[in-house]
Each structure stands twice: as structure tokens, then as C-alpha cells.
Amino acid sequence: MAADMLRTLTGSSTSAETEYLERLGYDVLRFWNDEVSDNIDSVFDRITEFL
């Protein structure tokens, strides 16, 4: 089973960006910057649940 993951860390994102990536076949998980820096365990949990 092959898996592709697209990872981006940006200060902001738009629904247009999400829609574009989804049209390309990517699933999109979004996290706020402070969520990544302050609660990384929750971020890892959501990624693990997704996978």
C-alpha cells in the first residue's frame, strides 16, 4: 500500500488552497500554528487517526 503525504506549514491558509489540493486528490488536515507549537501531541493524535 502506497501513501502520499503533502505537508505544508504556513501562517495562514485559504479555503481556495484547500479546495485546490483536494481537487488534486490530497486529503487536507489543517492545524493552527499555535496548536502545533503548544499542543503537538494533539496534532500527532489527529494525524495518526487519519492514517
C-alpha positions as semicolon CSV with decimal commas, in nm:
position;residue;x (nm);y (nm);z (nm)
1;M;0,000;0,000;0,000
2;A;0,146;0,333;-0,103
3;A;0,071;0,653;0,080
4;D;0,140;1,010;-0,020
5;M;0,151;1,290;0,229
6;L;0,170;1,655;0,148
7;R;0,292;1,861;0,438
8;T;0,285;2,236;0,450
9;L;0,331;2,471;0,740
10;T;0,208;2,817;0,664
11;G;0,097;3,111;0,869
12;S;-0,244;3,102;0,709
13;S;-0,444;2,908;0,458
14;T;-0,748;2,970;0,249
15;S;-1,043;2,760;0,151
16;A;-0,932;2,806;-0,211
17;E;-0,597;2,647;-0,127
18;T;-0,770;2,356;0,048
19;E;-1,011;2,307;-0,241
20;Y;-0,725;2,310;-0,492
21;L;-0,530;2,044;-0,302
22;E;-0,843;1,830;-0,264
23;R;-0,907;1,853;-0,640
24;L;-0,556;1,716;-0,689
25;G;-0,655;1,417;-0,477
26;Y;-0,497;1,515;-0,146
27;D;-0,670;1,491;0,189
28;V;-0,610;1,809;0,385
29;L;-0,560;1,836;0,760
30;R;-0,526;2,189;0,889
31;F;-0,364;2,294;1,215
32;W;-0,317;2,639;1,362
33;N;0,046;2,737;1,421
34;D;-0,011;2,771;1,796
35;E;-0,170;2,426;1,803
36;V;0,149;2,281;1,658
37;S;0,376;2,470;1,897
38;D;0,159;2,439;2,210
39;N;-0,012;2,101;2,171
40;I;0,192;1,884;1,937
41;D;0,059;1,564;2,094
42;S;-0,293;1,653;1,982
43;V;-0,162;1,721;1,631
44;F;0,013;1,382;1,622
45;D;-0,304;1,213;1,750
46;R;-0,515;1,365;1,471
47;I;-0,260;1,266;1,206
48;T;-0,243;0,912;1,345
49;E;-0,623;0,883;1,349
50;F;-0,634;0,999;0,989
51;L;-0,375;0,749;0,873
